[in-house]
Amino acid sequence: MRQVVLDTETTGLEPTQGHRIIEIGCVEVINRRRTTNYFHQYLNPERDVEDGAYDVHGLSKEFLAGKPLFKDVAADFIGFIRDSELIIHNAPFDVAFINAELEQLGPEWGRLEEYCKVVDSLKIARELHPGQKNSLDALCSRYSIDNSQRDVHGALLDAQLLLDVYLAMTGGQTSLSLEDELYPGQAGAFTTAELDRQHLNLIIIEPSAEEAAEHEKFLDALEKGSGARSIWRSLEGEH
């Protein structure tokens, strides 16, 4: 399964008021493991950046002046996200901006939803943690994900953090590799080891009825959030 975690930064809050995308960050995930493939681009919005938006991401009109226009990178962007499951935190916001940019290119470009399936991780977080703060920073704190480098918002860094949050919300770590890689493209290291299953002397402790019920309740919430069968129930089906 190919997924892409996406985040954007913009000149303001409303595309209907002419605000534009100024940064796109995407990270690729295949079978719940991050790959080294990513898409990152700053964009020239050809307009001012609102003060409130600048305070959030620190991207000025002067910095963006020499960057490509959205139309210059649209084909590469669509090519990267096409046929994926696109994971976005507060998806309606980013989708509205992307569709506004596509609309300016012409009707032949269609809408984002025609290229991929969109999953709103904020909706998942609200279902798992009703009545609690579910911002990206709050979720990083809840799931013990290091976001100390997030002095300001940045599309690529936020996409990477959202990936870690999403995996934690929908099942946690799925690999036994030990990676020291935070940013795509940097050298990482991992180790694996074969387990000798023939000489294990394991003590099996059966759960109580109450513990089993709580476990099933947890799996129900996990599968509802992820939209997929959990690995535990898949393994149970093999026995």
C-alpha positions as CSV (number, residue, x, y, z in Angstrom):
1,M,0.0,0.0,0.0
2,R,1.4,3.4,-1.0
3,Q,0.6,6.4,1.1
4,V,1.8,9.9,1.0
5,V,1.8,12.3,4.0
6,L,1.3,15.9,2.9
7,D,1.5,19.3,4.4
8,T,1.4,22.8,2.9
9,E,2.1,26.4,4.0
10,T,0.1,29.3,2.6
11,T,0.0,33.1,2.5
12,G,-3.2,33.2,4.6
13,L,-6.2,31.2,5.6
14,E,-8.7,31.5,2.8
15,P,-8.1,30.5,-0.8
16,T,-11.4,32.2,-1.7
17,Q,-9.6,35.5,-0.8
18,G,-6.8,34.9,-3.2
19,H,-4.3,33.3,-0.8
20,R,-1.9,30.8,-2.3
21,I,0.3,27.9,-1.4
22,I,3.9,28.8,-0.8
23,E,5.4,25.4,0.3
24,I,4.5,21.8,-0.3
25,G,6.0,18.9,1.6
26,C,5.3,15.2,0.9
27,V,6.8,12.0,2.4
28,E,6.2,8.6,0.8
29,V,5.2,5.5,2.9
30,I,4.9,2.0,1.5
31,N,3.4,-0.8,3.6
32,R,3.7,1.5,6.6
33,R,7.4,2.1,6.2
34,R,8.8,5.5,5.2
35,T,10.9,5.4,2.0
36,T,13.6,7.9,0.9
37,N,11.3,9.4,-1.7
38,Y,9.8,12.8,-1.0
39,F,8.5,15.9,-2.7
40,H,9.4,19.3,-1.4
41,Q,9.0,22.7,-3.1
42,Y,8.8,26.4,-2.1
43,L,6.5,28.4,-4.4
44,N,6.3,32.0,-5.5
45,P,2.7,33.1,-4.6
46,E,3.0,36.4,-6.6
47,R,1.3,38.2,-3.7
48,D,2.1,39.3,-0.2
49,V,2.2,37.0,2.8
50,E,-0.1,38.0,5.7
51,D,1.7,38.9,8.9
52,G,-0.2,36.2,10.8
53,A,0.9,33.5,8.3
54,Y,4.5,34.8,8.4
55,D,4.6,34.5,12.2
56,V,3.6,30.8,11.8
57,H,6.0,29.7,9.0
58,G,8.6,32.5,8.6
59,L,8.4,32.5,4.8
60,S,8.6,36.0,3.4
61,K,7.6,37.4,0.0
62,E,11.2,38.3,-0.6
63,F,12.4,34.7,0.1
64,L,9.8,33.3,-2.2
65,A,10.2,35.8,-5.1
66,G,12.7,33.6,-7.0
67,K,10.9,30.3,-6.5
68,P,8.9,28.4,-9.1
69,L,5.2,29.1,-9.7
70,F,2.7,26.3,-8.8
71,K,2.1,25.8,-12.5
72,D,5.8,25.0,-13.0
73,V,5.7,22.1,-10.5
74,A,2.1,20.9,-10.8
75,A,2.9,18.0,-13.1
76,D,5.7,16.7,-10.8
77,F,3.5,17.2,-7.7
78,I,0.5,15.3,-9.3
79,G,2.8,12.6,-10.4
80,F,4.1,12.1,-6.9
81,I,0.7,11.9,-5.2
82,R,-1.2,10.1,-8.0
83,D,-2.9,6.8,-7.0
84,S,-1.8,7.1,-3.4
85,E,-3.7,7.4,-0.1
86,L,-3.0,11.0,0.8
87,I,-2.8,11.6,4.6
88,I,-3.3,15.2,5.7
89,H,-3.9,16.8,9.1
90,N,-7.1,18.9,8.8
91,A,-7.4,17.8,5.2
92,P,-10.2,20.2,4.1
93,F,-7.8,23.2,4.5
94,D,-5.0,21.8,2.3
95,V,-7.4,20.2,-0.2
96,A,-9.2,23.5,-0.7
97,F,-5.9,25.3,-1.4
98,I,-4.6,22.6,-3.8
99,N,-7.9,22.6,-5.7
100,A,-7.8,26.4,-5.9
101,E,-4.4,26.1,-7.5
102,L,-5.5,23.4,-9.9
103,E,-8.5,25.4,-10.8
104,Q,-6.3,28.3,-11.9
105,L,-4.5,25.9,-14.3
106,G,-7.7,25.1,-16.1
107,P,-10.5,22.5,-15.9
108,E,-8.5,19.8,-17.5
109,W,-6.5,19.5,-14.3
110,G,-9.6,18.4,-12.3
111,R,-9.5,18.2,-8.5
112,L,-7.2,16.6,-6.1
113,E,-9.7,13.9,-5.1
114,E,-9.6,12.6,-8.7
115,Y,-6.0,11.7,-8.4
116,C,-5.9,10.0,-5.0
117,K,-7.8,9.1,-1.8
118,V,-7.6,11.6,0.9
119,V,-7.5,10.6,4.6
120,D,-7.9,13.3,7.3
121,S,-5.6,12.4,10.3
122,L,-7.3,15.1,12.4
123,K,-10.6,13.3,12.1
124,I,-8.9,10.0,13.2
125,A,-7.3,11.8,16.2
126,R,-10.6,13.3,17.3
127,E,-12.2,9.9,17.2
128,L,-9.4,8.4,19.2
129,H,-9.1,11.3,21.7
130,P,-12.5,13.1,21.9
131,G,-12.5,16.3,23.9
132,Q,-8.7,16.7,23.8
133,K,-6.3,18.9,21.9
134,N,-5.4,17.2,18.6
135,S,-3.1,19.7,17.0
136,L,0.1,18.2,15.5
137,D,2.1,19.5,18.5
138,A,-0.4,18.1,21.0
139,L,-0.3,14.7,19.3
140,C,3.5,14.7,19.2
141,S,3.5,15.2,22.9
142,R,0.8,12.5,23.5
143,Y,2.7,9.9,21.5
144,S,6.2,11.0,22.7
145,I,7.4,12.1,19.3
146,D,10.3,14.6,19.3
147,N,9.2,17.9,17.7
148,S,11.9,20.0,19.3
149,Q,13.1,21.2,15.8
150,R,9.7,22.7,15.1
151,D,10.4,26.3,16.0
152,V,8.2,27.4,13.1
153,H,5.9,25.4,10.8
154,G,7.5,23.9,7.7
155,A,5.7,21.7,5.2
156,L,8.4,18.9,4.9
157,L,9.2,18.7,8.6
158,D,5.5,18.8,9.5
159,A,4.8,16.0,7.0
160,Q,7.6,13.9,8.7
161,L,6.2,14.5,12.1
162,L,2.6,13.7,10.9
163,L,3.9,10.4,9.5
164,D,5.2,9.4,12.9
165,V,2.0,10.5,14.6
166,Y,-0.2,8.7,12.0
167,L,1.7,5.4,12.5
168,A,1.5,5.8,16.3
169,M,-2.3,6.4,16.1
170,T,-3.0,3.6,13.7
171,G,-0.8,0.8,15.2
172,G,2.5,2.1,16.3
173,Q,5.9,1.0,15.1
174,T,5.7,-1.8,12.5
175,S,9.5,-2.3,11.9
176,L,12.2,-3.8,14.1
177,S,14.8,-1.7,12.3
178,L,16.6,1.0,14.3
179,E,16.9,4.1,12.2
180,D,18.7,7.4,13.0
181,E,17.2,9.0,9.9
182,L,15.0,12.0,10.6
183,Y,15.0,13.6,7.1
184,P,14.5,11.8,3.8
185,G,17.7,11.5,1.8
186,Q,20.1,11.4,4.7
187,A,22.1,8.3,5.4
188,G,20.4,6.0,7.9
189,A,21.5,2.8,9.6
190,F,19.5,-0.2,10.7
191,T,20.1,-3.6,12.1
192,T,18.1,-6.8,11.9
193,A,18.5,-10.2,13.7
194,E,17.1,-13.6,13.1
195,L,15.2,-15.1,16.0
196,D,15.8,-18.8,16.8
197,R,12.2,-19.9,17.5
198,Q,13.1,-23.6,18.0
199,H,14.7,-23.2,21.4
200,L,12.5,-20.6,23.1
201,N,11.1,-21.4,26.5
202,L,8.1,-19.0,26.6
203,I,5.7,-18.6,29.5
204,I,2.2,-17.9,28.2
205,I,-0.1,-15.9,30.4
206,E,-3.7,-16.0,29.4
207,P,-5.6,-12.7,29.6
208,S,-8.6,-12.4,31.9
209,A,-12.1,-11.9,30.3
210,E,-11.9,-8.2,31.2
211,E,-8.5,-7.8,29.6
212,A,-9.6,-9.7,26.5
213,A,-12.6,-7.4,26.1
214,E,-10.5,-4.3,26.5
215,H,-8.1,-5.7,23.9
216,E,-11.0,-6.2,21.4
217,K,-12.2,-2.7,22.1
218,F,-8.8,-1.3,21.4
219,L,-8.6,-3.3,18.1
220,D,-12.0,-2.0,17.1
221,A,-10.9,1.6,17.5
222,L,-7.6,0.9,15.8
223,E,-9.2,-0.6,12.7
224,K,-11.8,2.1,12.6
225,G,-9.1,4.8,12.6
226,S,-6.9,3.1,10.0
227,G,-9.6,1.6,7.8
228,A,-7.7,-1.7,7.7
229,R,-7.6,-5.0,9.5
230,S,-5.1,-4.9,12.4
231,I,-2.1,-7.2,12.3
232,W,-3.2,-8.8,15.6
233,R,-6.4,-10.1,14.1
234,S,-4.7,-11.1,10.9
235,L,-2.3,-13.2,13.0
236,E,-5.1,-14.7,15.1
237,G,-6.8,-15.8,11.8
238,E,-3.7,-17.9,11.0
239,H,-4.0,-20.1,14.1
